[in-house]
Amino acid sequence: MKKTLPKNALVILMIYCLTMMLSPLLWQLLKNNDLYYPLVTLINGCGACLMIWYARLQTQDRLDQLKTTLPKEGLYLLLGLLLLFFCQWGGPLFEQLFFASPRFSANTSYLLAVYHKYPYYLLTIVIFLPVMEEFVFRKVLFKDLALFSDPLLAAFVSSLLFSLAHQDGHYLTYLLIGLVLCYVYTKTDRLRDPIIMHCLMNLTILLLA
């Protein structure tokens, strides 16, 4: 039987690309204007909601598919969160020791600065961006592409692209984070699990920073 890419994969990628393209376009139009971040927050919120709404129209992509028991899912969530926090601590330390990289993330510094000035941007950092990134990097670029290639290769490629997308030099750290999220997604087969982990990780980083 010939394997085909799920039809919603292209739609999800289109929503993500459009959302990401609108932000720099707005920046050119609204430099130093207080309307920029409210509009970006709204756009990101619309993008995340569109992905969830569209995915739930497809039976095979329901976020609440029962492919594993709730207690088992909870254990994988806990394990995944512990691994994520280890990556957040150990990744930058390794990069600093062997590649002379700064410990603090430029991406995190930027998000913190925006959050302190515009508190509502918390929604983008903690909910909207994690939701969209999990749909794109875990659902489409990992699970869907794993239909055509080795799952380990798909996990590595999707995690590498996830790392490059953050553009702050901590490529190893984001690569490891991506691999952990792929692992948990594989074990539970529920996209909501990497979404929850990603949201909690971002919230914890903000609170600790």
VEXVEXLO-551698 format. One line per field, with one value per residue (C-alpha): x, z, y; residue number from 0. Coordinates in steps of 0.02 Angstrom, whole numbers, plus 50000, padded with zeros to 5 digits. Layout:
u <- X|... .
w <- Z|... .
v <- Y|... .
seq <- NUM|... .
//
This chain:
u <- 50000|50071|50102|50041|50073|49920|49822|49824|50016|50025|49887|49979|50141|50051|49973|50142|50235|50102|50105|50295|50299|50171|50277|50428|50309|50218|50385|50428|50260|50249|50427|50429|50239|50150|50026|50158|50160|49970|49950|50086|50005|49838|49914|50004|49845|49746|49881|49880|49689|49679|49800|49703|49535|49593|49681|49524|49427|49538|49492|49667|49741|49626|49727|49632|49658|49668|49825|49893|49822|49815|49931|50060|50042|50070|50230|50297|50252|50347|50497|50494|50488|50636|50734|50689|50751|50910|50936|50903|51037|51162|51155|51214|51347|51417|51413|51503|51639|51673|51617|51641|51458|51373|51267|51117|51009|50989|50816|50766|50838|50734|50574|50603|50629|50468|50372|50426|50366|50211|50150|50013|50151|50160|50019|50130|50282|50194|50048|50038|50216|50235|50071|50121|50298|50237|50114|50251|50408|50333|50171|50222|50413|50430|50276|50214|50386|50425|50298|50426|50591|50672|50588|50758|50812|50646|50668|50845|50798|50645|50744|50886|50764|50684|50856|50900|50733|50778|50936|51025|51179|51123|51097|51142|51022|50874|50920|50913|50749|50675|50731|50652|50487|50492|50525|50375|50264|50317|50278|50106|50051|49964|50020|49951|50095|50240|50129|50103|50289|50341|50219|50275|50458|50436|50335|50466|50607|50514|50477|50656|50732 .
w <- 50000|49948|50094|50076|50181|50288|50201|50352|50357|50217|50295|50462|50377|50281|50440|50527|50382|50363|50549|50553|50398|50466|50619|50526|50403|50546|50621|50462|50467|50654|50717|50894|50894|51046|50931|50868|51012|51039|50854|50856|51007|50917|50759|50855|50951|50789|50715|50865|50871|50683|50698|50843|50758|50593|50675|50773|50610|50563|50662|50654|50729|50878|51026|51144|51055|51185|51130|51307|51484|51581|51722|51594|51502|51665|51697|51525|51551|51716|51641|51491|51598|51701|51543|51473|51628|51624|51442|51490|51624|51548|51367|51394|51518|51390|51254|51368|51415|51240|51121|51228|51205|51328|51458|51437|51282|51172|51124|51308|51344|51204|51260|51440|51389|51288|51426|51558|51450|51382|51511|51396|51282|51409|51309|51155|51249|51356|51247|51067|51008|51095|51018|50842|50859|50918|50774|50649|50719|50809|50713|50534|50527|50642|50646|50469|50389|50490|50377|50236|50330|50482|50640|50720|50566|50565|50749|50720|50566|50649|50807|50706|50613|50780|50844|50692|50699|50868|50797|50959|50951|51077|50942|51047|51186|51069|50975|51137|51186|51018|51037|51210|51144|50999|51120|51230|51078|51013|51178|51208|51029|51095|51030|51186|51287|51200|51195|51385|51414|51300|51383|51559|51510|51442|51594|51713|51621|51633|51818|51860|51752 .
v <- 50000|50168|50286|50464|50618|50660|50797|50912|50917|51044|51151|51154|51205|51342|51412|51411|51493|51626|51664|51676|51787|51910|51954|52029|52111|52196|52247|52341|52429|52462|52490|52562|52558|52486|52401|52278|52155|52150|52112|51979|51899|51898|51825|51688|51649|51634|51522|51405|51397|51363|51217|51140|51166|51093|50945|50901|50891|50745|50590|50517|50675|50699|50763|50647|50482|50343|50251|50234|50235|50397|50337|50281|50445|50539|50442|50484|50667|50670|50581|50697|50853|50793|50759|50930|51020|50916|50970|51151|51141|51020|51076|51256|51195|51072|51207|51328|51203|51135|51273|51430|51474|51593|51505|51618|51605|51759|51696|51684|51857|51933|51847|51901|52082|52081|51994|52120|52264|52178|52050|51983|51917|51776|51694|51688|51621|51492|51436|51496|51466|51296|51237|51288|51221|51052|51037|51080|50998|50848|50813|50855|50851|50700|50588|50618|50609|50452|50366|50380|50362|50285|50357|50393|50491|50585|50627|50692|50795|50873|50912|50987|51100|51144|51193|51297|51387|51464|51546|51585|51474|51342|51213|51062|51112|51135|50976|50876|50959|50912|50731|50718|50787|50664|50521|50561|50586|50415|50331|50409|50447|50602|50770|50852|50777|50867|51022|51015|50983|51126|51247|51199|51211|51387|51441|51372|51460|51626|51604|51554|51691 .
seq <- 0|1|2|3|4|5|6|7|8|9|10|11|12|13|14|15|16|17|18|19|20|21|22|23|24|25|26|27|28|29|30|31|32|33|34|35|36|37|38|39|40|41|42|43|44|45|46|47|48|49|50|51|52|53|54|55|56|57|58|59|60|61|62|63|64|65|66|67|68|69|70|71|72|73|74|75|76|77|78|79|80|81|82|83|84|85|86|87|88|89|90|91|92|93|94|95|96|97|98|99|100|101|102|103|104|105|106|107|108|109|110|111|112|113|114|115|116|117|118|119|120|121|122|123|124|125|126|127|128|129|130|131|132|133|134|135|136|137|138|139|140|141|142|143|144|145|146|147|148|149|150|151|152|153|154|155|156|157|158|159|160|161|162|163|164|165|166|167|168|169|170|171|172|173|174|175|176|177|178|179|180|181|182|183|184|185|186|187|188|189|190|191|192|193|194|195|196|197|198|199|200|201|202|203|204|205|206|207|208 .
//
